[in-house]
Amino acid sequence: MSQPSFVLVRPQMGENIGAAARAMWNFGLDRMAIVAPRDGWPNPKAVAMASGAGRLLDAAKLETTTNAAVGDATYVYATTARSRDLTKELFTPAAAMADAKARIDAGQRVAVLFGPERAGLENDDIARANAIISVPVNPDFPSLNLAQCVLLTAYEWRRATVETEDRAIALAGTEMAEHVEITKLAEHYEDRLETARFFFPPEKAEGMKTVLRNFWSRMPLTRADVQMLHGIMRQMVRWKERGD
């Protein structure tokens, strides 16, 4: 399998099952298993909350026990916010999903357990897992909603498997300006400001021009920005000439 199975253990509310399905599908995950849902299955409230991710609910495996849900897995993570006095390796969600990717790439089958809304996974569930995923939450309020925990883990899976840029500029129909274009813009402003006698007193003129050139070079200007700034200066000159 090319992705982990997300196992919802004894979920209580259909709405949370639907929200978990939606969160999984947001990040390209579609292997869901549901263990002994409190309100039975299928659940119309889950379908309504899934909002476009109903296909995950249709394909979800329904099991009566946690053991059955992870029977074909070779490595299992359990999500919990509380210490359970069990000796287990602890992962953050990011580290867990990076580890899961490596295991899946090596041919292993991976599952992630998510507990019921009221109290989370029981010790018997966690004892069946190989490792624990622990979210660094506020210790005074550690409880996460089921769908929130699924969303957070699914997001980290996506980060671990899809190459993305941490930071980029979205260019809206333009390109970044070339050095020569910024140089011409600087010369345009310098020329007009010279005519307006901005560079005064004379002994400070060269220093002021250097500061202005440095100002232009620091700005990440697009070609559209450069054209607009040229236009602003031309319009100001026309307005001044009309006034004269």
C-alpha positions in Angstrom: 0.0 0.0 0.0 1.3 3.5 -0.9 -0.2 5.2 2.2 -1.1 4.5 5.8 -4.5 3.3 7.0 -6.2 5.7 9.4 -8.2 3.7 12.0 -10.9 5.4 14.0 -11.3 3.4 17.1 -14.8 3.5 18.7 -15.7 7.0 17.3 -18.8 8.4 19.0 -20.2 11.0 16.7 -21.0 10.6 13.0 -20.1 14.2 12.4 -16.5 13.6 13.6 -16.2 10.5 11.3 -17.3 12.7 8.3 -15.0 15.5 9.3 -12.1 13.0 9.6 -12.8 11.7 6.1 -12.8 15.2 4.7 -9.5 15.9 6.5 -8.0 12.8 5.1 -9.1 13.5 1.5 -7.8 17.1 1.8 -4.3 15.6 2.0 -4.7 12.7 -0.5 -5.5 9.8 2.0 -8.3 7.4 1.4 -7.7 4.3 3.5 -10.0 4.5 6.5 -11.1 1.8 8.9 -13.8 2.3 11.6 -13.9 0.2 14.7 -17.2 -0.3 16.5 -18.7 3.2 15.9 -21.1 4.1 18.8 -24.0 5.1 16.7 -23.8 2.3 14.2 -22.9 2.3 10.5 -23.6 3.7 8.0 -24.3 7.1 9.6 -26.1 9.8 7.7 -24.5 12.5 9.8 -21.1 11.3 8.8 -22.0 11.5 5.1 -23.4 15.1 5.5 -20.2 16.2 7.3 -17.8 14.5 4.8 -18.9 17.2 2.2 -17.3 15.7 -1.0 -15.3 13.0 0.7 -18.1 10.5 0.9 -16.2 8.0 -1.2 -13.9 7.4 1.8 -16.9 6.4 3.9 -18.2 4.1 1.2 -14.9 2.3 1.0 -14.1 2.4 4.8 -13.5 -1.0 6.4 -15.9 -1.6 9.3 -14.4 -3.8 12.1 -15.5 -4.9 15.5 -12.1 -4.8 17.2 -8.9 -2.8 17.0 -7.0 -6.0 16.5 -9.0 -6.9 13.4 -8.5 -3.3 12.0 -4.7 -3.5 12.1 -4.4 -7.2 11.4 -2.6 -6.8 8.1 -0.3 -3.9 9.3 3.4 -4.5 10.0 3.8 -1.2 12.0 1.2 0.6 14.0 1.2 4.1 15.5 -1.2 5.2 18.3 -2.1 8.8 18.8 -2.5 9.9 22.4 -2.0 13.1 24.4 -1.6 11.4 27.8 1.1 9.4 29.4 -0.1 5.8 29.6 2.8 4.3 31.6 3.7 2.1 28.6 7.3 1.9 27.2 7.0 3.0 23.6 8.9 5.1 21.1 7.4 8.5 20.9 7.1 10.5 17.6 5.9 13.9 16.8 3.3 13.8 14.0 6.0 15.1 11.5 8.6 12.5 12.5 5.9 9.8 12.6 4.8 10.4 9.0 8.4 10.7 7.8 9.0 7.3 9.4 5.8 5.9 8.0 6.8 7.0 4.5 10.2 5.2 4.8 8.4 2.1 6.0 5.9 2.1 3.3 8.6 2.7 0.7 10.3 -0.4 2.1 7.1 -2.4 1.5 5.6 -2.3 5.0 1.9 -1.8 5.8 1.3 1.0 8.2 -1.7 2.0 10.3 -2.4 4.9 12.6 -4.9 4.6 15.5 -7.1 7.5 16.6 -9.2 7.2 19.8 -12.8 8.1 20.6 -13.7 11.6 21.4 -14.4 11.4 25.1 -11.2 9.7 26.5 -9.0 8.7 23.6 -7.5 5.3 23.1 -7.5 2.8 25.9 -4.3 1.1 27.1 -5.3 -2.1 25.5 -5.5 -0.3 22.1 -2.1 1.4 22.6 -0.5 -1.9 23.8 -1.1 -3.2 20.2 0.8 -0.3 18.7 4.5 -0.2 18.0 4.9 3.5 18.7 3.0 6.6 19.9 2.4 9.8 18.1 2.3 12.6 20.7 1.3 16.2 19.6 3.2 19.0 21.5 0.0 20.6 22.8 -0.8 22.9 25.7 -0.4 20.7 28.8 -3.3 22.5 30.5 -5.6 21.6 27.6 -4.1 18.6 25.7 -7.3 17.1 24.3 -7.7 17.3 20.5 -10.9 16.7 18.6 -10.8 13.5 16.6 -11.0 15.2 13.2 -8.4 17.8 14.3 -6.0 15.0 15.2 -6.7 13.3 11.9 -6.2 16.6 10.0 -2.9 17.3 11.7 -1.5 13.8 11.0 -2.7 13.8 7.4 -1.1 17.2 6.8 2.2 15.9 8.1 1.8 12.8 5.8 1.4 15.2 2.8 4.4 17.2 3.8 6.5 14.0 4.0 5.4 12.7 0.6 4.8 15.8 -1.6 7.7 18.1 -2.4 6.6 21.7 -1.7 8.3 25.0 -1.3 8.2 26.5 2.2 8.1 30.0 0.7 7.4 31.3 -2.8 6.0 34.4 -4.6 2.8 33.9 -6.5 3.3 36.1 -9.6 0.0 37.3 -10.9 0.5 37.4 -14.6 3.9 39.0 -14.5 7.6 38.2 -14.0 10.3 39.4 -11.7 12.0 42.5 -13.1 15.5 42.1 -14.5 18.4 44.1 -13.2 18.5 46.3 -16.3 14.8 47.2 -15.8 15.3 48.3 -12.2 18.4 50.2 -13.3 16.4 52.2 -15.9 13.7 52.8 -13.3 16.3 54.2 -10.9 17.7 56.4 -13.6 14.3 57.7 -14.5 13.6 58.7 -10.9 17.1 60.1 -10.4 16.7 62.2 -13.5 13.4 63.7 -12.6 14.3 64.3 -9.0 17.5 66.0 -10.2 15.2 68.3 -12.3 13.1 69.0 -9.3 16.2 69.9 -7.3 15.6 67.1 -4.8 19.3 66.3 -4.3 20.2 69.3 -2.0 22.5 70.5 -0.7 25.0 69.7 -3.5 27.6 68.2 -1.2 25.1 65.5 -0.1 23.7 64.8 -3.6 25.9 61.8 -4.4 25.2 60.2 -1.0 21.5 60.7 -1.5 21.7 59.1 -5.0 23.5 56.1 -3.6 20.8 55.6 -0.9 18.1 55.9 -3.5 19.8 53.3 -5.8 20.2 51.0 -2.8 16.5 51.4 -2.1 15.5 50.2 -5.6 17.9 47.2 -5.5 16.5 46.0 -2.1 12.9 45.8 -3.5 11.7 42.6 -5.1 10.0 44.3 -8.0 8.0 42.7 -10.7 7.9 44.0 -14.3 4.3 45.2 -13.5 5.7 47.1 -10.4 8.3 48.8 -12.6 5.8 49.8 -15.2 3.5 51.3 -12.6 6.3 53.2 -10.9 7.4 54.6 -14.3 3.8 55.6 -14.9 3.5 57.3 -11.5 6.5 59.5 -12.2 5.4 60.4 -15.7 2.0 61.4 -14.4 3.5 63.5 -11.6 5.6 65.3 -14.2 2.6 65.9 -16.5 0.6 67.2 -13.6 3.4 69.6 -12.6 3.7 70.8 -16.2 0.0 71.5 -16.5 0.1 73.4 -13.3 2.9 75.6 -14.6 
